[in-house]
Every structure is written in structure tokens, then in C-alpha cells.
Amino acid sequence: MLMFGSTPPVSMSPTSPQIADLRRAASHMTGATRRAFQAEMTLKYCAGNARRAEAIFGWGRHNIAVGLAAKRTGIVCLSLHAAFSGRRRWEDQYPEAAEALVALALAHAQQDPTFRTTVSDTRLTATTALEGLRQKGLEDALLPAPSTMAVILNRLGFRLRHVVKSKPLKKVPQTEAIFANVKKKTGKPRETAQ
């Protein structure tokens, strides 16, 4: 704080590498943290002058002014863009419908046979899920489009895939030799599954 007759503090001039480092540091911060950092650097290098800091560092002077005001008053301005922007997810808007969807998907789900992931494979398609929810009594106005339903199922941890219980072994020469040997002994040709 300046008193009448006192001299203002001498600010240090940052070098070009220091300016680049401070810009880079500020670019990795967001919101109130970034504004507080910019205010600190403005006080240190620019004697609290937001316009000078804008010219030197390339930061917006309005952000610097908000940071300086927060430092002076102790009241931090928080931005709530994430809380109040965009639409809420379908499962957040309709939690009862989401629970019914999860129950329906679990009925058709199968764990990955390798147990490498926690994601469940399901034979349930988006349109089948919508039909199942309609049969449970949900209104069409609450239900999303089939493409959105596919996204919701993926977000809830269900992969939309054809579930294969087991794959048949490929034909190998040893197997053919065994069946040829059986054919010689019994005289009957091998029955092949089509």
C-alpha cells in the first residue's frame, strides 16, 4: 500500500524466456487459479497495472483485473460454466428410467470371457431396449432416439455386440487324419455339422 510521499516499488522487467515460461504456466491453469497467478505476476512484474501486463504477457486485462480484485478483497470469483451449460444426461434427467434400462441390459448381458475389462457384452440393441422400456410403461416422450440410446448403453458400460459363446475350432490336418482313420475302421463317413 502506498502512503503519501512514498515511492512506488520498482518492478522488475522479465526477460523473454521468463515471459514465455509465465505464459506457458498460465496456459496450463484455468479459472480462479489462472486469474490468481496472473494477478501475482502483474503485481510482481508490472506494479499491479493490468494494461501493462496485457502488453507484456498477452493476457486479457479483464481477467487480470478480476484476479487483482479477488486478491484485494479476498472474494474469489468462481465460474460455473460446467454446472450451467449444456443439457443434462438422459440418465440424470430420468433416474427411474435409467434403472429400468440397466435392469433390462443386465438381463441380456454377458461378461467378457477373458475378464480383462469390466464392460459387459450385450445382445440388446438400442431399438430392443426402447421396446423393452415401452413395455415397462415408460412414455415415448421420455425415451430418446435409437442412436442416443446406443450412446447411453455404452456410457452405462454395456457394449453392443453379438455375444459369441464359443467359436468352432478350425480344421487342422491332425483332426482330418483322425477322422479318416475312424472312417477306415467303422466304414462310415464322418458326419459334418453344417
Backbone as a chain_set.jsonl record, in Angstrom:
{"seq": "MLMFGSTPPVSMSPTSPQIADLRRAASHMTGATRRAFQAEMTLKYCAGNARRAEAIFGWGRHNIAVGLAAKRTGIVCLSLHAAFSGRRRWEDQYPEAAEALVALALAHAQQDPTFRTTVSDTRLTATTALEGLRQKGLEDALLPAPSTMAVILNRLGFRLRHVVKSKPLKKVPQTEAIFANVKKKTGKPRETAQ", "coords": {"N": [[0.851, -1.173, 0.0], [0.567, 2.194, -0.826], [1.8, 5.119, 0.655], [1.304, 8.637, 1.217], [3.778, 10.518, -0.29], [5.568, 8.449, -0.402], [7.66, 6.305, -2.371], [6.809, 4.466, -5.314], [7.042, 0.855, -5.521], [9.795, -0.598, -7.222], [9.421, -2.276, -10.171], [10.43, -5.396, -11.497], [11.811, -6.128, -14.67], [10.757, -8.663, -16.731], [12.619, -11.159, -18.533], [12.746, -12.286, -21.99], [12.713, -15.213, -22.134], [11.644, -15.709, -19.584], [9.128, -14.509, -19.79], [7.969, -16.16, -21.733], [7.941, -18.556, -20.281], [6.193, -17.884, -18.185], [3.823, -17.377, -19.6], [3.367, -19.952, -20.622], [3.02, -21.362, -18.233], [0.683, -20.139, -17.246], [-1.065, -20.942, -19.221], [-1.57, -23.556, -18.623], [-3.283, -23.517, -16.536], [-6.59, -22.93, -15.171], [-9.574, -20.937, -14.815], [-10.183, -19.567, -11.563], [-7.709, -20.125, -10.449], [-5.913, -19.556, -12.504], [-6.418, -16.795, -12.843], [-5.582, -15.834, -10.348], [-2.857, -16.441, -10.448], [-2.092, -14.837, -12.638], [-2.63, -12.334, -11.531], [-0.765, -12.265, -9.431], [1.665, -12.281, -10.893], [1.335, -9.908, -12.266], [1.39, -8.058, -10.188], [4.01, -8.492, -9.343], [5.717, -8.073, -11.606], [4.648, -5.915, -13.031], [3.829, -3.857, -11.433], [1.189, -3.97, -10.588], [-0.378, -3.088, -12.711], [-2.796, -3.683, -14.952], [-3.088, -3.187, -17.69], [-0.472, -2.912, -18.563], [0.482, -5.464, -18.016], [-1.055, -6.866, -19.821], [0.069, -5.976, -22.212], [2.694, -6.917, -21.978], [2.596, -9.728, -21.31], [0.476, -10.713, -22.808], [-1.976, -11.469, -21.833], [-5.505, -11.318, -21.085], [-6.723, -8.21, -20.011], [-8.991, -7.88, -18.509], [-9.403, -10.297, -17.2], [-7.123, -10.224, -15.603], [-7.718, -7.989, -14.047], [-9.935, -8.946, -12.619], [-8.66, -10.965, -11.183], [-6.88, -9.389, -9.652], [-8.74, -7.93, -8.142], [-9.907, -10.006, -6.695], [-7.732, -10.797, -5.186], [-7.318, -8.485, -3.689], [-9.759, -8.161, -2.257], [-10.289, -10.655, -1.23], [-12.374, -12.195, -1.985], [-13.198, -14.735, -4.045], [-13.887, -15.115, -7.416], [-15.798, -17.492, -8.864], [-16.247, -19.48, -11.722], [-19.058, -20.936, -13.213], [-19.494, -22.422, -15.516], [-19.48, -25.111, -16.358], [-21.391, -26.234, -14.723], [-23.781, -25.036, -15.445], [-24.114, -25.135, -18.182], [-25.106, -26.578, -21.289], [-26.998, -29.638, -21.863], [-28.498, -31.801, -19.433], [-27.562, -35.193, -18.821], [-29.399, -38.0, -20.136], [-29.81, -40.114, -18.363], [-29.491, -38.794, -15.973], [-31.598, -37.032, -15.98], [-33.837, -38.714, -15.974], [-33.874, -40.793, -13.678], [-35.266, -43.1, -12.784], [-36.069, -44.334, -15.145], [-33.563, -44.871, -16.156], [-32.635, -46.761, -14.32], [-34.393, -48.843, -14.901], [-33.572, -49.379, -17.501], [-30.927, -50.27, -17.06], [-31.466, -52.618, -15.61], [-32.807, -54.062, -17.592], [-30.778, -54.28, -19.522], [-28.855, -55.724, -18.092], [-30.105, -58.163, -17.931], [-29.714, -59.172, -20.452], [-27.009, -59.308, -20.655], [-23.544, -60.34, -20.813], [-20.547, -61.254, -19.287], [-17.259, -60.373, -20.362], [-15.427, -63.034, -21.695], [-12.686, -63.226, -21.199], [-12.266, -61.719, -18.974], [-10.873, -59.343, -18.879], [-11.813, -56.779, -18.992], [-14.191, -54.561, -17.416], [-16.433, -54.104, -18.77], [-19.555, -55.106, -20.02], [-20.66, -57.39, -22.468], [-23.435, -57.27, -24.637], [-26.434, -58.501, -26.101], [-28.483, -56.918, -26.553], [-30.042, -54.562, -28.506], [-30.287, -51.064, -29.402], [-32.855, -50.37, -30.325], [-34.31, -52.558, -29.407], [-33.991, -52.196, -26.686], [-35.399, -49.82, -26.347], [-37.978, -50.731, -27.003], [-38.344, -52.552, -24.923], [-38.365, -50.806, -22.724], [-40.652, -49.375, -23.314], [-42.552, -51.391, -22.988], [-42.379, -51.682, -20.274], [-43.813, -49.571, -19.437], [-43.007, -46.932, -19.826], [-43.301, -43.631, -21.089], [-43.375, -42.479, -24.499], [-42.442, -39.91, -24.8], [-40.444, -39.627, -22.926], [-38.444, -41.237, -23.827], [-35.34, -41.575, -25.577], [-33.905, -41.082, -28.91], [-33.078, -43.893, -31.079], [-30.299, -43.855, -31.768], [-29.237, -42.253, -29.757], [-29.887, -43.839, -27.588], [-28.152, -45.973, -27.962], [-25.718, -44.719, -27.409], [-26.155, -44.095, -24.727], [-26.342, -46.662, -23.585], [-23.708, -47.553, -24.035], [-22.382, -45.678, -22.446], [-23.269, -46.437, -19.96], [-21.879, -48.728, -19.628], [-22.28, -50.98, -21.22], [-21.501, -52.885, -23.927], [-22.482, -52.92, -27.244], [-22.741, -55.722, -28.836], [-22.565, -58.718, -30.801], [-22.954, -61.555, -28.987], [-20.778, -64.153, -28.624], [-20.752, -67.392, -27.715], [-19.052, -69.633, -27.965], [-16.42, -70.389, -30.215], [-16.14, -72.374, -33.127], [-13.543, -74.8, -33.597], [-10.844, -74.457, -35.894], [-10.309, -76.334, -38.897], [-7.821, -78.707, -38.75], [-4.948, -80.466, -39.978], [-4.297, -82.749, -38.432], [-6.684, -83.393, -37.144], [-8.328, -84.091, -39.314], [-6.938, -86.351, -40.18], [-7.364, -88.068, -38.041], [-10.171, -88.442, -38.195], [-10.294, -89.626, -40.706], [-9.028, -91.991, -40.185], [-10.871, -93.097, -38.393], [-12.975, -93.464, -40.128], [-11.988, -95.468, -41.799], [-11.923, -97.629, -40.033], [-14.589, -97.916, -39.097], [-16.103, -97.737, -41.358], [-17.998, -95.909, -41.965], [-18.777, -92.64, -43.185], [-17.558, -89.527, -41.89], [-19.703, -87.453, -39.943], [-20.554, -84.237, -40.721], [-21.071, -81.062, -39.319], [-23.263, -78.653, -40.47]], "CA": [[0.0, 0.0, 0.0], [1.378, 3.4, -0.938], [1.486, 6.242, 1.542], [1.621, 9.914, 0.593], [5.176, 10.866, -0.22], [6.444, 7.286, -0.567], [7.921, 5.989, -3.773], [6.25, 3.165, -5.683], [8.066, -0.175, -5.622], [10.375, -0.755, -8.55], [9.096, -3.596, -10.703], [11.491, -5.999, -12.294], [11.399, -6.422, -16.035], [11.071, -10.06, -17.047], [13.299, -11.412, -19.804], [11.91, -13.009, -22.964], [12.446, -16.598, -21.711], [10.75, -15.692, -18.423], [7.778, -14.212, -20.291], [7.476, -17.385, -22.377], [7.645, -19.533, -19.226], [4.989, -17.451, -17.461], [2.686, -17.625, -20.497], [3.144, -21.393, -20.663], [2.469, -21.759, -16.929], [-0.704, -19.675, -17.172], [-1.904, -21.695, -20.165], [-1.901, -24.852, -18.033], [-4.223, -23.282, -15.437], [-7.912, -22.48, -15.595], [-10.452, -20.296, -13.839], [-9.695, -18.723, -10.481], [-6.275, -20.382, -10.273], [-5.205, -18.797, -13.542], [-6.53, -15.366, -12.554], [-4.737, -15.545, -9.188], [-1.478, -16.462, -10.934], [-1.886, -13.645, -13.45], [-2.594, -11.184, -10.626], [0.533, -12.303, -8.748], [2.714, -11.871, -11.825], [1.105, -8.495, -12.563], [1.916, -7.305, -9.047], [5.461, -8.668, -9.257], [6.463, -7.533, -12.749], [4.03, -4.748, -13.68], [3.368, -2.939, -10.38], [-0.266, -4.039, -10.472], [-1.02, -2.429, -13.845], [-3.359, -4.727, -15.81], [-2.826, -2.863, -19.099], [0.936, -3.217, -18.842], [0.591, -6.929, -18.036], [-1.636, -7.29, -21.097], [1.035, -5.684, -23.265], [3.899, -7.74, -21.817], [2.334, -11.169, -21.288], [-0.553, -11.089, -23.77], [-3.168, -11.951, -21.13], [-6.623, -10.375, -21.103], [-6.639, -7.339, -18.842], [-10.191, -8.053, -17.678], [-9.101, -11.423, -16.315], [-6.139, -9.757, -14.626], [-8.427, -7.095, -13.129], [-10.73, -9.793, -11.728], [-7.703, -11.599, -10.278], [-6.402, -8.377, -8.707], [-9.845, -7.636, -7.221], [-10.038, -11.163, -5.799], [-6.589, -10.74, -4.254], [-7.513, -7.333, -2.815], [-10.916, -8.317, -1.376], [-10.357, -11.993, -0.64], [-13.55, -12.886, -2.54], [-12.78, -15.381, -5.29], [-14.956, -15.265, -8.406], [-15.776, -18.829, -9.461], [-17.097, -19.606, -12.903], [-19.877, -22.14, -13.139], [-19.89, -22.777, -16.873], [-19.733, -26.544, -16.468], [-22.605, -26.587, -13.989], [-24.991, -24.469, -16.02], [-24.133, -25.135, -19.638], [-25.428, -27.857, -21.903], [-28.131, -30.405, -21.358], [-28.173, -32.882, -18.515], [-27.637, -36.507, -19.444], [-30.72, -38.63, -20.054], [-29.893, -40.921, -17.145], [-29.617, -37.875, -14.846], [-32.938, -36.452, -16.037], [-34.832, -39.739, -15.686], [-33.146, -41.87, -12.99], [-36.066, -44.332, -12.722], [-35.97, -44.964, -16.461], [-32.198, -45.388, -16.285], [-32.566, -48.002, -13.54], [-35.102, -49.869, -15.671], [-32.702, -49.702, -18.633], [-29.816, -51.079, -16.556], [-32.006, -53.946, -15.303], [-33.078, -54.718, -18.871], [-29.498, -54.602, -20.166], [-28.208, -56.791, -17.316], [-30.767, -59.425, -18.263], [-29.176, -59.64, -21.719], [-25.563, -59.079, -20.661], [-22.62, -61.433, -20.539], [-19.212, -60.738, -19.003], [-16.213, -60.724, -21.318], [-14.867, -64.313, -21.245], [-11.292, -63.099, -20.759], [-12.308, -60.943, -17.739], [-9.888, -58.265, -18.946], [-12.486, -55.497, -18.826], [-15.413, -54.596, -16.617], [-17.535, -53.826, -19.685], [-20.335, -56.286, -20.348], [-21.181, -57.51, -23.823], [-24.875, -57.494, -24.594], [-27.113, -58.701, -27.384], [-29.567, -55.946, -26.573], [-29.828, -53.426, -29.393], [-30.926, -49.841, -28.933], [-34.3, -50.425, -30.599], [-34.888, -53.551, -28.493], [-34.026, -51.556, -25.371], [-36.525, -48.883, -26.364], [-39.215, -51.526, -26.931], [-38.442, -53.085, -23.562], [-38.763, -49.724, -21.828], [-42.066, -49.077, -23.604], [-43.345, -52.448, -22.376], [-42.383, -51.454, -18.826], [-44.75, -48.488, -19.162], [-42.453, -45.587, -19.987], [-43.9, -42.865, -22.182], [-42.49, -42.2, -25.636], [-41.841, -38.577, -24.637], [-39.245, -39.761, -22.082], [-37.443, -42.096, -24.458], [-34.522, -40.909, -26.593], [-33.809, -41.712, -30.224], [-32.263, -45.118, -31.022], [-28.86, -43.569, -31.773], [-28.914, -41.775, -28.418], [-29.978, -44.985, -26.687], [-26.903, -46.719, -28.118], [-24.697, -43.966, -26.673], [-26.458, -44.246, -23.3], [-25.944, -48.014, -23.182], [-22.246, -47.567, -23.968], [-21.972, -44.864, -21.297], [-23.589, -47.211, -18.76], [-20.952, -49.853, -19.525], [-22.726, -52.131, -21.999], [-21.049, -52.842, -25.315], [-23.461, -53.525, -28.133], [-22.048, -56.676, -29.694], [-23.107, -60.06, -30.865], [-22.257, -62.356, -27.997], [-20.425, -65.458, -29.145], [-20.45, -68.254, -26.568], [-17.822, -70.363, -28.285], [-16.135, -70.434, -31.636], [-15.689, -73.711, -33.511], [-12.134, -74.903, -33.931], [-10.548, -74.542, -37.312], [-9.883, -77.666, -39.323], [-6.373, -78.895, -38.779], [-4.646, -81.742, -40.639], [-4.316, -83.858, -37.488], [-8.074, -83.769, -36.916], [-8.779, -84.795, -40.518], [-6.295, -87.673, -40.19], [-8.053, -88.886, -37.033], [-11.475, -88.839, -38.719], [-10.062, -90.549, -41.82], [-8.724, -93.27, -39.548], [-12.136, -93.607, -37.859], [-13.765, -93.882, -41.279], [-11.467, -96.762, -42.233], [-12.267, -98.675, -39.06], [-16.043, -98.126, -38.998], [-16.686, -97.82, -42.68], [-18.979, -94.828, -42.126], [-18.153, -91.328, -43.342], [-17.713, -88.608, -40.749], [-20.821, -86.528, -40.043], [-20.107, -82.866, -40.552], [-22.131, -80.114, -38.967], [-23.356, -77.57, -41.456]], "C": [[0.896, 1.236, 0.0], [0.877, 4.475, 0.02], [1.866, 7.525, 0.8], [3.099, 10.22, 0.796], [6.105, 9.676, -0.384], [6.613, 7.008, -2.053], [7.341, 4.619, -4.103], [7.37, 2.132, -5.78], [8.533, -0.312, -7.055], [10.062, -2.161, -9.023], [10.246, -4.097, -11.551], [10.954, -6.244, -13.696], [11.759, -7.871, -16.346], [11.774, -10.167, -18.401], [12.369, -12.192, -20.724], [11.69, -14.472, -22.578], [11.517, -16.674, -20.496], [9.306, -15.428, -18.853], [7.179, -15.457, -20.931], [7.114, -18.432, -21.33], [6.376, -19.163, -18.463], [3.737, -17.648, -18.308], [2.33, -19.106, -20.519], [2.523, -21.88, -19.345], [1.005, -21.351, -16.812], [-1.61, -20.472, -18.096], [-2.297, -23.068, -19.614], [-2.879, -24.718, -16.869], [-5.561, -22.822, -16.01], [-8.594, -21.735, -14.453], [-9.766, -19.417, -12.823], [-8.202, -18.915, -10.241], [-5.463, -19.577, -11.263], [-5.241, -17.305, -13.248], [-5.661, -14.974, -11.361], [-3.263, -15.512, -9.598], [-1.173, -15.212, -11.748], [-1.811, -12.389, -12.582], [-1.257, -11.124, -9.896], [1.646, -11.804, -9.658], [2.574, -10.403, -12.213], [1.626, -7.633, -11.425], [3.44, -7.355, -9.014], [6.2, -7.921, -10.371], [5.912, -6.229, -13.315], [3.455, -3.756, -12.679], [1.844, -2.88, -10.296], [-1.023, -3.403, -11.608], [-1.48, -3.508, -14.841], [-3.076, -4.46, -17.286], [-1.374, -3.181, -19.472], [1.147, -4.735, -18.912], [0.019, -7.485, -19.33], [-0.638, -7.095, -22.224], [2.244, -6.612, -23.187], [3.602, -9.223, -22.01], [1.303, -11.626, -22.315], [-1.798, -11.66, -23.126], [-4.269, -10.905, -21.236], [-6.631, -9.527, -19.842], [-7.861, -7.452, -17.94], [-10.006, -9.229, -16.719], [-8.12, -11.006, -15.229], [-6.82, -8.87, -13.593], [-9.279, -7.889, -12.143], [-9.817, -10.492, -10.723], [-7.167, -10.632, -9.24], [-7.48, -8.019, -7.682], [-10.035, -8.779, -6.23], [-8.922, -11.164, -4.763], [-6.79, -9.62, -3.235], [-8.633, -7.572, -1.799], [-10.957, -9.663, -0.663], [-11.557, -12.783, -1.119], [-13.17, -13.426, -3.908], [-13.999, -15.558, -6.184], [-14.809, -16.635, -9.059], [-16.695, -18.867, -10.665], [-17.83, -20.936, -12.829], [-20.357, -22.562, -14.518], [-20.267, -24.245, -16.966], [-21.034, -26.929, -15.794], [-23.871, -26.121, -14.696], [-25.019, -24.445, -17.535], [-24.469, -26.53, -20.15], [-26.64, -28.526, -21.277], [-27.642, -31.456, -20.391], [-28.309, -34.198, -19.252], [-29.006, -37.119, -19.21], [-30.852, -39.403, -18.762], [-29.938, -40.059, -15.886], [-31.006, -37.252, -14.807], [-34.002, -37.451, -15.594], [-34.168, -40.917, -14.978], [-33.941, -43.178, -12.906], [-35.996, -45.08, -14.047], [-34.583, -45.548, -16.671], [-32.025, -46.686, -15.499], [-33.258, -49.137, -14.281], [-34.265, -50.306, -16.871], [-31.543, -50.592, -18.19], [-30.297, -52.496, -16.239], [-32.267, -54.733, -16.58], [-31.784, -55.145, -19.55], [-28.773, -55.713, -19.419], [-28.826, -58.154, -17.605], [-30.214, -60.021, -19.553], [-27.652, -59.604, -21.765], [-24.785, -60.354, -20.359], [-21.247, -60.809, -20.318], [-18.242, -61.192, -20.086], [-15.531, -61.999, -20.847], [-13.428, -64.213, -20.754], [-11.19, -62.371, -19.424], [-11.267, -59.825, -17.723], [-10.525, -56.9, -18.728], [-13.695, -55.678, -17.935], [-16.635, -54.337, -17.478], [-18.237, -55.137, -20.023], [-20.743, -56.244, -21.809], [-22.668, -57.797, -23.717], [-25.409, -57.693, -25.998], [-28.238, -57.697, -27.568], [-29.219, -54.791, -27.5], [-30.572, -52.213, -28.84], [-32.434, -49.879, -29.164], [-34.991, -51.443, -29.7], [-34.985, -52.977, -27.091], [-35.191, -50.575, -25.286], [-37.853, -49.618, -26.273], [-39.424, -52.085, -25.529], [-38.869, -52.021, -22.568], [-40.213, -49.316, -22.062], [-42.972, -50.12, -22.952], [-43.399, -52.311, -20.854], [-43.239, -50.246, -18.456], [-44.181, -47.09, -19.272], [-43.06, -44.912, -21.209], [-42.882, -42.622, -23.283], [-41.808, -40.847, -25.5], [-40.558, -38.641, -23.809], [-38.105, -40.477, -22.783], [-36.653, -41.342, -25.526], [-34.591, -41.628, -27.928], [-32.937, -42.962, -30.126], [-30.756, -44.849, -31.012], [-28.405, -43.064, -30.408], [-28.957, -42.911, -27.414], [-28.719, -45.835, -26.775], [-25.775, -46.042, -27.347], [-24.903, -44.134, -25.169], [-26.039, -45.626, -22.814], [-24.433, -48.134, -23.087], [-21.753, -46.81, -22.75], [-22.232, -45.603, -19.989], [-22.733, -48.466, -18.633], [-21.38, -51.099, -20.265], [-22.289, -51.947, -23.443], [-22.065, -53.556, -26.174], [-22.735, -54.422, -29.116], [-22.836, -57.964, -29.759], [-22.288, -60.909, -29.905], [-22.026, -63.735, -28.572], [-20.016, -66.321, -27.956], [-19.171, -69.027, -26.814], [-17.652, -70.38, -29.795], [-15.692, -71.841, -31.988], [-14.206, -73.698, -33.874], [-11.96, -74.976, -35.436], [-10.126, -75.97, -37.643], [-8.364, -77.702, -39.372], [-6.088, -80.269, -39.375], [-4.697, -82.942, -39.684], [-5.744, -84.343, -37.24], [-8.614, -84.544, -38.112], [-8.192, -86.191, -40.589], [-6.982, -88.603, -39.193], [-9.389, -89.36, -37.579], [-11.347, -89.768, -39.924], [-9.761, -91.944, -41.286], [-9.986, -93.917, -38.982], [-12.993, -94.136, -38.996], [-13.3, -95.247, -41.799], [-11.931, -97.88, -41.322], [-13.767, -98.955, -39.058], [-16.697, -98.273, -40.35], [-17.73, -96.743, -42.93], [-18.262, -93.514, -42.315], [-18.449, -90.447, -42.104], [-18.902, -87.672, -40.985], [-20.311, -85.133, -39.778], [-21.297, -81.986, -40.23], [-22.128, -78.973, -39.961], [-23.775, -76.31, -40.787]], "O": [[1.872, 1.302, 0.748], [-0.326, 4.694, 0.161], [2.663, 7.49, -0.138], [3.604, 10.184, 1.918], [7.317, 9.86, -0.495], [5.802, 7.431, -2.877], [7.375, 3.712, -3.272], [8.512, 2.477, -6.084], [7.748, -0.159, -7.991], [10.4, -3.134, -8.349], [10.936, -3.332, -12.225], [9.771, -6.535, -13.874], [12.921, -8.264, -16.24], [11.542, -9.356, -19.297], [11.333, -12.698, -20.291], [10.559, -14.946, -22.685], [10.701, -17.59, -20.39], [8.376, -16.05, -18.34], [6.013, -15.775, -20.699], [6.102, -19.121, -21.464], [5.574, -20.036, -18.131], [2.696, -18.046, -17.785], [1.159, -19.478, -20.447], [1.613, -22.708, -19.35], [0.178, -22.128, -16.334], [-2.789, -20.662, -17.798], [-3.257, -23.674, -20.092], [-3.263, -25.726, -16.275], [-5.656, -22.39, -17.159], [-8.235, -21.887, -13.286], [-8.885, -18.624, -13.157], [-7.507, -17.97, -9.869], [-4.445, -18.984, -10.907], [-4.228, -16.619, -13.381], [-5.064, -13.898, -11.36], [-2.51, -14.651, -9.143], [-0.122, -14.595, -11.573], [-1.023, -11.485, -12.861], [-0.677, -10.047, -9.756], [2.477, -10.996, -9.242], [3.573, -9.727, -12.461], [2.238, -6.592, -11.664], [4.086, -6.358, -8.69], [7.183, -7.225, -10.116], [6.63, -5.509, -14.009], [2.663, -2.893, -13.058], [1.281, -1.836, -9.965], [-2.229, -3.19, -11.482], [-0.659, -4.16, -15.486], [-2.85, -5.397, -18.052], [-1.097, -3.661, -20.571], [1.893, -5.227, -19.758], [0.538, -8.458, -19.877], [-0.51, -7.954, -23.097], [2.761, -7.046, -24.217], [4.279, -9.898, -22.786], [1.259, -12.808, -22.658], [-2.608, -12.281, -23.813], [-3.986, -9.727, -21.456], [-6.554, -10.055, -18.733], [-7.785, -7.158, -16.748], [-10.41, -9.156, -15.558], [-8.269, -11.391, -14.07], [-6.538, -8.978, -12.399], [-9.341, -7.548, -10.962], [-10.159, -10.602, -9.545], [-7.011, -10.998, -8.075], [-7.183, -7.828, -6.503], [-10.296, -8.541, -5.051], [-9.147, -11.494, -3.599], [-6.471, -9.783, -2.057], [-8.49, -7.234, -0.624], [-11.587, -9.795, 0.386], [-11.746, -13.927, -0.706], [-12.857, -12.662, -4.821], [-15.021, -16.091, -5.753], [-13.812, -16.905, -9.728], [-17.805, -18.336, -10.62], [-17.256, -21.945, -12.42], [-21.494, -23.007, -14.675], [-21.272, -24.588, -17.59], [-21.713, -27.852, -16.242], [-24.923, -26.747, -14.56], [-25.88, -23.786, -18.119], [-24.15, -27.533, -19.512], [-27.218, -28.043, -20.303], [-26.519, -31.947, -20.503], [-29.083, -34.306, -20.203], [-29.685, -36.811, -18.231], [-31.902, -39.356, -18.121], [-30.376, -40.531, -14.837], [-31.535, -36.974, -13.731], [-34.961, -37.079, -14.916], [-33.919, -41.945, -15.609], [-33.349, -44.256, -12.951], [-35.88, -46.305, -14.073], [-34.438, -46.6, -17.294], [-31.347, -47.605, -15.958], [-32.768, -50.266, -14.289], [-34.254, -51.487, -17.218], [-31.212, -51.562, -18.871], [-29.614, -53.468, -16.561], [-31.982, -55.928, -16.648], [-31.7, -56.247, -20.092], [-28.138, -56.561, -20.046], [-28.147, -59.178, -17.532], [-30.24, -61.238, -19.733], [-27.065, -59.848, -22.819], [-25.288, -61.296, -19.747], [-20.83, -59.934, -21.078], [-18.395, -62.273, -20.654], [-15.089, -62.056, -19.699], [-12.997, -65.049, -19.959], [-10.132, -62.398, -18.795], [-10.828, -59.408, -16.651], [-9.844, -55.959, -18.32], [-14.167, -56.794, -17.72], [-17.758, -54.347, -16.976], [-17.589, -56.152, -20.279], [-21.125, -55.195, -22.327], [-23.105, -58.493, -22.801], [-24.897, -57.121, -26.96], [-28.867, -57.643, -28.625], [-28.209, -54.115, -27.301], [-31.384, -52.333, -27.922], [-33.206, -49.467, -28.298], [-36.126, -51.226, -29.274], [-35.955, -53.24, -26.379], [-35.884, -50.51, -24.27], [-38.755, -49.187, -25.555], [-40.542, -52.091, -25.013], [-39.654, -52.3, -21.662], [-40.92, -48.955, -21.121], [-44.033, -49.783, -22.426], [-44.35, -52.768, -20.219], [-43.374, -49.93, -17.274], [-44.831, -46.137, -18.842], [-43.3, -45.551, -22.233], [-41.679, -42.567, -23.032], [-40.712, -40.652, -26.027], [-39.676, -37.798, -23.973], [-36.945, -40.348, -22.393], [-37.222, -40.562, -26.289], [-35.254, -42.657, -28.06], [-32.142, -43.087, -29.195], [-30.013, -45.543, -30.318], [-27.315, -43.406, -29.949], [-28.151, -42.947, -26.484], [-28.265, -46.367, -25.762], [-24.968, -46.715, -26.706], [-23.938, -44.298, -24.422], [-25.443, -45.75, -21.744], [-23.923, -48.755, -22.154], [-20.81, -47.245, -22.088], [-21.501, -45.42, -19.016], [-22.843, -49.193, -17.646], [-20.885, -52.185, -19.965], [-22.662, -50.974, -24.098], [-22.467, -54.677, -25.865], [-22.179, -53.95, -30.108], [-23.66, -58.261, -28.894], [-21.063, -60.968, -30.009], [-22.974, -64.414, -28.966], [-19.042, -66.013, -27.268], [-18.296, -69.069, -25.949], [-18.627, -70.384, -30.547], [-14.942, -72.454, -31.228], [-13.688, -72.708, -34.392], [-12.818, -75.489, -36.155], [-9.651, -76.71, -36.782], [-7.72, -76.835, -39.962], [-6.932, -81.159, -39.275], [-5.097, -84.034, -40.088], [-5.992, -85.545, -37.138], [-9.293, -85.556, -37.933], [-8.872, -87.125, -41.014], [-7.161, -89.789, -39.468], [-9.725, -90.537, -37.454], [-12.214, -90.616, -40.138], [-10.183, -92.947, -41.86], [-10.16, -95.132, -39.074], [-13.669, -95.153, -38.841], [-14.118, -96.079, -42.19], [-12.292, -98.96, -41.79], [-14.174, -100.116, -39.021], [-17.759, -98.887, -40.458], [-18.294, -96.682, -44.023], [-17.237, -93.277, -41.676], [-19.446, -90.621, -41.402], [-19.088, -87.162, -42.089], [-19.708, -84.869, -38.738], [-22.382, -82.142, -40.791], [-21.079, -78.397, -40.249], [-23.912, -75.278, -41.444]]}, "num_chains": 1, "name": "protein.A"}
